[in-house]
Amino acid sequence: MYMQFEQKRGHVALGIECYMKQYGVSMEQVYNEFHNQTMQAWIDINQECLKPTIVPMPLLNRVLNLSRVMDIIYKEGDGYTHVGKVMKNNIGSLPIDSIV
């Protein structure tokens, strides 16, 4: 659904289409490859967050939280453009006031 919507808009080339053309693979193979790359990226992020660094942890937490939000919004399609019931429930479950 997401890919067809973006194709109709015609604004940008989709990463899926570019990957299919470049490597001559099917859409299913592209989805599998993108999924594997995403899983590996999360492993890398988690491992790096456990190591001591000169970057302050509060800054790293902001980057990590942005990554988490992007993962939730785009994991099952374009949840930003096509807000569904699941995304509305996710947003509704957020606390309005700070817990701390």
SESETOR-620588 format. One record per residue (C-alpha): residue in three letters; chain; x, y, z. Coordinates in steps of 0.1 Angstrom, whole numbers, always signed. Last residue first. Example, Ala and Ser with C-alpha at 12.3 -4.5 7.8 and 13.67 -1.06 7.14 Angstrom:
<rs>
  residuo  cadena      X      Y      Z
      Ser       A   +137    -11    +71
      Ala       A   +123    -45    +78
</rs>
This chain:
<rs>
  residuo  cadena      X      Y      Z
      Val       A    +96   +127   +368
      Ile       A    +65   +115   +351
      Ser       A    +63   +145   +327
      Asp       A    +28   +154   +318
      Ile       A     +8   +142   +288
      Pro       A    +19   +106   +291
      Leu       A    +20    +87   +259
      Ser       A     -7    +61   +254
      Gly       A    -27    +82   +230
      Ile       A     +2    +84   +206
      Asn       A     +5    +46   +204
      Asn       A    -33    +43   +202
      Lys       A    -34    +67   +173
      Met       A     -5    +48   +157
      Val       A    -24    +15   +160
      Lys       A    -57    +30   +147
      Gly       A    -41    +43   +116
      Val       A    -21    +74   +105
      His       A    -14    +72    +68
      Thr       A    +13    +99    +62
      Tyr       A    +32    +93    +95
      Gly       A    +24    +55    +98
      Asp       A    +41    +49    +65
      Gly       A    +44    +11    +64
      Glu       A    +47    -14    +92
      Lys       A    +80     -3   +106
      Tyr       A    +77    +33    +97
      Ile       A    +62    +50   +128
      Ile       A    +76    +26   +153
      Asp       A   +111    +26   +139
      Met       A   +111    +63   +136
      Val       A   +101    +67   +172
      Arg       A   +128    +43   +183
      Ser       A   +154    +61   +163
      Leu       A   +144    +94   +178
      Asn       A   +147    +78   +213
      Leu       A   +182    +66   +205
      Val       A   +193   +101   +193
      Arg       A   +178   +117   +225
      Asn       A   +194    +90   +247
      Leu       A   +228    +97   +231
      Leu       A   +225   +133   +241
      Pro       A   +216   +124   +277
      Met       A   +245    +99   +276
      Pro       A   +271   +126   +271
      Val       A   +295   +119   +241
      Ile       A   +329   +110   +254
      Thr       A   +320    +73   +252
      Pro       A   +317    +43   +274
      Lys       A   +302    +13   +256
      Leu       A   +267     +1   +263
      Cys       A   +251    +25   +238
      Glu       A   +274    +11   +211
      Gln       A   +260    -24   +215
      Asn       A   +224    -13   +214
      Ile       A   +230     +8   +182
      Asp       A   +249    -20   +165
      Ile       A   +222    -46   +173
      Trp       A   +195    -21   +161
      Ala       A   +214    -15   +129
      Gln       A   +217    -53   +123
      Met       A   +179    -56   +127
      Thr       A   +174    -28   +102
      Gln       A   +198    -43    +77
      Asn       A   +180    -77    +80
      His       A   +146    -60    +74
      Phe       A   +160    -41    +44
      Glu       A   +173    -74    +30
      Asn       A   +140    -92    +35
      Tyr       A   +121    -63    +20
      Val       A   +144    -63    -10
      Gln       A   +141   -100    -15
      Glu       A   +103    -97    -14
      Met       A   +104    -69    -40
      Ser       A   +124    -92    -64
      Val       A   +161    -88    -72
      Gly       A   +181    -73   -100
      Tyr       A   +207    -56    -78
      Gln       A   +205    -20    -90
      Lys       A   +170    -21   -103
      Met       A   +155    -38    -72
      Tyr       A   +175    -15    -49
      Cys       A   +163    +16    -67
      Glu       A   +127     +4    -65
      Ile       A   +129     -3    -28
      Gly       A   +146    +30    -21
      Leu       A   +117    +48    -37
      Ala       A   +124    +74    -63
      Val       A   +109   +107    -53
      His       A    +79   +129    -60
      Gly       A    +58   +106    -82
      Arg       A    +27   +109    -60
      Lys       A    +13    +77    -76
      Gln       A    +45    +58    -68
      Glu       A    +43    +69    -32
      Phe       A     +8    +55    -28
      Gln       A    +18    +23    -45
      Met       A    +48    +19    -21
      Tyr       A    +27    +25    +10
      Met       A     +0     +0     +0
</rs>
